[in-house]
Amino acid sequence: MIREAAVNGIKLSFREEGDPASPALVLLHGRTADHNDWNGITQHFAARHHVIAPDLRGHGASEHPGSYALADMADDVAELLRHLGIDRAVLVGHSLGGVVAYLLAVRHPGLVGRLVLEDPPQPYPLEGRAPIEEDDSTGFDWRMMHQTEPQLTDPDPAWRDGLRRITAPTLVLSGGTASPFRSELLAELIPGARLATIDAGHLIHVSARRDFQRTVDAFLAG
């Protein structure tokens, strides 16, 4: 079911599946994607969870407000959970969604029961990134691309301090040598984080769906 909510001053569109009485699980997509990026994954987790898959601001059917601080994206999701009456959830975030997930865990720790970060960019300066060149791609706000890029390539050092304060049990999934990121550097900052490597490149949940689901299921059951 696709629903909408007015939260944090904007309209968020989100997909909802599973029994609302089940434990909540939030799926946060990567940059330029939307909730459809989790097709198949959503149904898998909905067998045991109340699954919420929002389109982040500037993506999909959610509002394109023109301001794209990643902290605001985290607050959007936190306010959505409160709007839905969810007091604690598992967060699963891919790439940019992983950054949003860990910022949410830092800013709103009481809302996060467990944290799964799928191949997120490391919270250190990124070298060798090609400049953003606009094309005819749609489905997202290009202003989001231009505003989030400097936040990822030269991240706020406070993010690293925040990661050291995360108390939620955390699984960091690395895509291995084919990934553009070094997620293990992030895992080292989160107390007690478990690091698992699936050599599938950046899109683990697409390229190695069964391994992704099995690894996350084992973490959630632990």
N, C-alpha and C positions, 0 to 999 in steps of 0.2 A: 504494500500500500504506500502511495506517495502522499505525503502530507506537507503542510507548511506551518511555520510558527514565526511570530514576531518576537525576536530576542535580541538583546544588546543593541537596540536601535535599528536593526535590519531584518529583512525577511530571509529565513533559511528554509530551503526545501530539503526534505529528508525521506528516505525509504525506511519502512518499518516492517519487520517480519518476526514471526515467532509469538509465543505466549507472553503477554505483558506481565504475567505473574512470575515468569522465569527470570533468572539473573540477567541483568542488562549487559550487553556487549556492543561497543561502538566501533564502527569501521571508518577510518579516516583515509581517504584517497590521496594519491600523489598530485603533484602540480599538473595542471591542464586537464585532469581527469574529472570524474564525478562519481556518483554512487554506482553507476553501471560498471565501473572498474572492478567491482566486487561480485559481479554476476557469477553464480555457482558457489562462491565462498559464502555469500549471505545465507543461502539455503542450508548449507552445511552447518553453520553455527546456529541457525534458527531452530534446529531440532532440539537444542538444549538451552537456548538463550533467547531473550528478548533483544533482537538485533535492531540497532539504529545506524543507518548509513547516510549521513548528511552530505549535501553538496556544500563544500566550504565557500565562504564568501568569495565572490568573483568567479565562481565556477558553476556550471550547469544552470539549474533553474533558480538557484539562490540569487540574492540581490548582488549587484555589482556597484558597491557604494563609492569606489574610487580610492579608498584608503585600505591598505593591506599590511598593517603591522601583524606579524605572526602572533604576537601576544593577544591582539584583538581576535584573531581566528580562534585561539584557545579559549578566550572568554566567551565567544559565540557558542562554542560547543558546551561549555560549562553551563551557560544560561539555558541552552536547549534541554540539558538533562534536568535542570531544576524545573523548567516549564513542564516537563513530562512527569514530574514527581519522582524522579530517579535519584536516590541519594548516594548510590555507589555503583560503579560500572567497571567492566574490563575495557581498556582502550587498546585497539589494534590500529597502528598507524603505519602507512607505507610512505617512505621518502619524505616529501614535505609534510604529509600527514603524520609522520613519525615525530617531526619537530613540533608540530602542533600538539601532539599527544604528550610529549615530555614537558612542554611548557605548561600544559594544563595540569599535569601532575605536580609541577613546581608551584603553580599559582593557586591551585584548588586541590590540595592533597587529599582532603576528606572525600572527594568525589571518586577517587581512583582506587579500585580494589587490586587490580593487576594491570601490568603494562607490557604490551608487545610492540616492539619497534622493528619494523621490517626495512632493512637496508637504508637507514636514515643517513643523511650527510653528517659527517663529524662536526662537532662544534668548534672547529678551528678553521683558520683561513683556508679557502680552497684555491688551488693554483691551476692555471691553464684552462680556465673556463672560456669557451667561445662567447663572443658578445651576442646578445639577443638580437635576432633579426626577425622582424614581423613578416608573416606570410598571410595566407587567406584562411588560416585555421580559425575555427569558431568554437563556441561552447565554453569560452572563458574570456575574461577581461585582460587584454594585453597590458593594461596598467598594472595588474597583479603581477605579471611576469617581471616588469621593470622594477617594481617596488620590492618584490621578495628576493630578487637576485642579490642585491648588496647585503641583505640580511643573512643570506646563506654563504656568500663568498667571504664576508668579513663579520662573522657573528659577534654579538655582544658578549664580552668575556663573562658577564654576569650569568649567562646561560650555564657555563661550566660550574660555577659556584652553586647554581640551582640544582644541577644534576646530582651533585654530591649530597644534597639534602633529600633526595627522593627516598621514600620509605616503602613504597609499593613493591612487591615482588615483580621483577622485571626480566623479560626475555628479549635479547637483542639478536636479530637474525641478520647475518651477513650473507651477501650474494657471492662471496669468494673473489677469486682473482679477476673475474669478468666484470665485477662491480666498479663503478667510478668512485665509490666511497670507501672509507676505512671505518666501518661501523664499530670495529673492535676498540677504536680510540674513545668512542662514546661509552661503550660497555665498561671500560676501565673506570669511568667517573661515577657510575651509579653503584652505591653500596650493594653488594651481594648479587649484582646482575649476572644472569646466565647468558653466555654467548654461544650461539649455534651457527655453524656455517653450512649453507646449502649452495653448492657451486652451480648456481643457475643465473648469475648476473643480477642486475638490479630488480627485475620483475619476478621475484621469487614466486609470488602467489599465482602468477600466470604461467611461467616457464616450468615450475615444479610444484604444481598445485597439491598433489597428494603428499609430497614431503612437507610442504608448508602446513597443510592441515594436520598431518600426523604430529609434527613437532609442536604446533600450538596447542593441539588437544592434550598432549602429554604434559605440557606446562600448566595448562588450566586445571588438569586433574591432580597435579602434584600438591 
